[in-house]
Amino acid sequence: MSEYLRIYVEYSPKAIIALLSMKKMEEYLRPNKFMRIHRSFIVNLRKIREISKNHVILDADTTLPIGELYKESLNAYITSKFLSK
């Protein structure tokens, strides 16, 4: 959608359409709660239920791909939060 974003909010049946770049949205969101996992997706880290090799599963209906450029930062986050203790 070029410079438009589709934002999904929990408990809302409709997406919000905003004139904003992904880069700007990343800057607005708190990095300890949200992470970019693909050139097209930023996720709420608290909503991740499962991570497979190439996908993030948020719920029974939502599976998102993990982009090659973002795998390392996602793995570093998982390691620092859950495996380093």
C-alpha positions as CSV (number, residue, x, y, z in Angstrom):
1,M,0.0,0.0,0.0
2,S,3.0,2.3,-0.6
3,E,3.0,4.9,2.3
4,Y,-0.2,3.6,3.8
5,L,-0.4,1.2,6.7
6,R,-3.1,-1.2,7.7
7,I,-3.2,-1.3,11.5
8,Y,-5.1,-4.1,13.2
9,V,-6.3,-3.4,16.7
10,E,-7.4,-6.2,19.1
11,Y,-11.1,-6.5,19.5
12,S,-11.8,-4.3,16.4
13,P,-13.3,-6.0,13.3
14,K,-11.9,-3.3,11.0
15,A,-8.3,-2.3,10.3
16,I,-7.3,1.4,10.5
17,I,-5.7,2.8,7.4
18,A,-3.0,5.5,8.1
19,L,-0.8,7.5,5.9
20,L,2.5,6.6,7.5
21,S,5.7,4.7,6.5
22,M,6.7,1.5,8.2
23,K,9.9,3.2,9.3
24,K,8.0,6.0,11.0
25,M,5.7,3.5,12.7
26,E,8.7,1.6,14.1
27,E,9.9,4.9,15.6
28,Y,6.6,5.6,17.3
29,L,6.2,2.1,18.8
30,R,8.0,1.1,21.9
31,P,10.8,-1.3,20.9
32,N,10.4,-3.5,24.0
33,K,6.8,-4.2,23.0
34,F,6.8,-4.2,19.2
35,M,9.2,-5.6,16.6
36,R,9.4,-5.6,12.9
37,I,9.5,-9.2,11.7
38,H,9.1,-8.6,7.9
39,R,9.2,-5.7,5.6
40,S,5.4,-5.7,5.8
41,F,4.7,-6.6,9.4
42,I,5.4,-5.2,12.9
43,V,4.0,-7.3,15.7
44,N,3.1,-6.8,19.3
45,L,5.7,-9.1,21.0
46,R,3.2,-10.0,23.8
47,K,0.8,-11.5,21.2
48,I,3.2,-14.0,19.8
49,R,2.1,-17.5,20.7
50,E,4.6,-19.5,18.8
51,I,7.6,-19.0,16.6
52,S,8.6,-21.5,14.0
53,K,11.6,-21.3,11.6
54,N,9.9,-18.9,9.2
55,H,6.7,-17.9,10.8
56,V,5.2,-16.2,13.8
57,I,1.9,-17.5,15.1
58,L,-0.3,-14.9,16.9
59,D,-3.5,-17.0,17.1
60,A,-5.4,-19.7,15.4
61,D,-6.2,-17.4,12.5
62,T,-3.0,-15.4,12.1
63,T,0.3,-16.6,10.9
64,L,2.9,-14.1,9.7
65,P,6.1,-14.7,7.8
66,I,9.5,-13.8,9.3
67,G,11.7,-11.9,6.7
68,E,15.3,-13.0,6.3
69,L,16.5,-9.5,7.3
70,Y,14.6,-9.6,10.6
71,K,15.3,-13.2,11.8
72,E,18.5,-12.3,13.6
73,S,17.0,-9.5,15.6
74,L,14.0,-11.7,16.5
75,N,16.3,-14.5,17.6
76,A,18.4,-12.1,19.6
77,Y,15.2,-10.8,21.4
78,I,14.0,-14.4,22.2
79,T,17.5,-15.4,23.4
80,S,17.8,-12.3,25.7
81,K,14.3,-12.6,27.1
82,F,13.9,-16.3,27.6
83,L,17.1,-18.2,27.2
84,S,19.8,-16.1,28.8
85,K,18.8,-16.7,32.4
